[in-house]
Amino acid sequence: MAAGVKQIDFKVMGREFRVACPENEERELKEAVAYVDRRMVEIRDKSKVIGIERIAIMTALAIANDYLHAKVPGEYDVADFRRRIVSMQASIEAAMAEQEKLF
């Protein structure tokens, strides 16, 4: 095990898991575990989805959808910022490629 990394045991929907985690990120990991567990239980209880794998996939899709449509305070659309950044990166890379052709 690398220095500063420890094994963390946790449960999601009653199932035990163990992951390696940098010591300085343990609190964030525990918050993420609690969030995922809560969302999986919500999906299981509110839908007719059966089976841990299907519940996990539905939860992952729900969380991804939330993430892609997240807005920060002040109504900034994070997904729009992400699209703009990707577009700017592509423009920069294209401009750099053109510059390299000159030399």
C-alpha positions in Angstrom: 0.0 0.0 0.0 1.4 3.4 -0.9 2.3 5.9 1.7 -0.6 8.1 2.7 -3.1 5.6 1.3 -5.3 3.4 3.5 -8.0 0.8 3.0 -11.5 2.0 3.8 -14.4 -0.4 4.4 -17.9 0.8 3.7 -21.4 -0.5 3.0 -23.8 0.4 0.2 -27.3 -1.1 0.4 -26.0 -3.5 3.1 -23.2 -4.9 1.0 -19.6 -4.5 2.2 -16.8 -3.0 0.0 -13.2 -2.0 0.5 -11.3 0.6 -1.5 -7.9 2.2 -1.3 -8.2 5.9 -0.5 -5.7 8.7 0.1 -5.8 9.6 3.8 -6.5 13.2 3.0 -9.7 12.2 1.0 -11.3 9.9 3.5 -14.0 12.4 4.5 -15.0 13.1 0.9 -15.1 9.3 0.1 -17.4 8.8 3.1 -19.7 11.6 1.9 -19.8 10.1 -1.6 -20.6 6.6 -0.1 -23.4 8.1 2.0 -24.8 9.9 -1.1 -24.6 6.9 -3.4 -26.2 4.6 -0.7 -29.0 7.1 -0.2 -29.7 7.5 -3.9 -29.6 3.7 -4.5 -32.1 3.2 -1.7 -34.4 5.9 -3.1 -34.3 4.3 -6.6 -35.0 0.9 -5.1 -37.9 2.1 -3.0 -39.5 4.4 -5.7 -39.2 2.2 -8.7 -39.8 -1.4 -9.8 -36.1 -1.9 -10.5 -34.9 -5.2 -9.1 -31.4 -6.4 -8.6 -28.4 -4.6 -7.2 -26.7 -4.2 -10.6 -29.7 -2.7 -12.2 -30.2 -0.3 -9.2 -26.5 0.6 -9.4 -26.8 1.4 -13.1 -30.0 3.4 -12.7 -28.4 5.3 -9.8 -25.3 6.0 -11.9 -27.4 7.4 -14.7 -29.4 9.5 -12.3 -26.2 10.9 -10.7 -24.7 11.5 -14.1 -27.8 13.3 -15.3 -27.8 15.5 -12.1 -24.1 16.3 -12.7 -24.5 17.2 -16.4 -27.4 19.5 -15.5 -26.0 21.0 -12.4 -26.2 24.7 -11.9 -24.1 26.5 -9.4 -25.5 29.4 -7.3 -26.3 32.3 -9.5 -27.8 30.0 -12.1 -24.5 29.2 -14.0 -24.9 26.1 -16.1 -21.9 23.8 -15.4 -22.6 21.7 -18.4 -22.6 24.8 -20.6 -19.3 25.8 -19.2 -17.9 22.3 -19.8 -19.0 22.5 -23.4 -17.5 25.9 -23.9 -14.2 24.7 -22.4 -14.1 21.7 -24.6 -14.8 23.9 -27.6 -12.0 26.4 -26.6 -9.6 23.5 -26.1 -10.4 22.2 -29.6 -9.9 25.7 -31.1 -6.6 26.1 -29.3 -5.4 22.7 -30.4 -6.4 23.4 -34.0 -4.5 26.8 -33.9 -1.5 25.1 -32.4 -1.5 22.5 -35.1 -1.6 25.2 -37.7 1.4 27.0 -36.0 3.4 23.8 -36.0 2.9 23.4 -39.7 4.5 26.9 -40.2 7.8 25.7 -38.5 
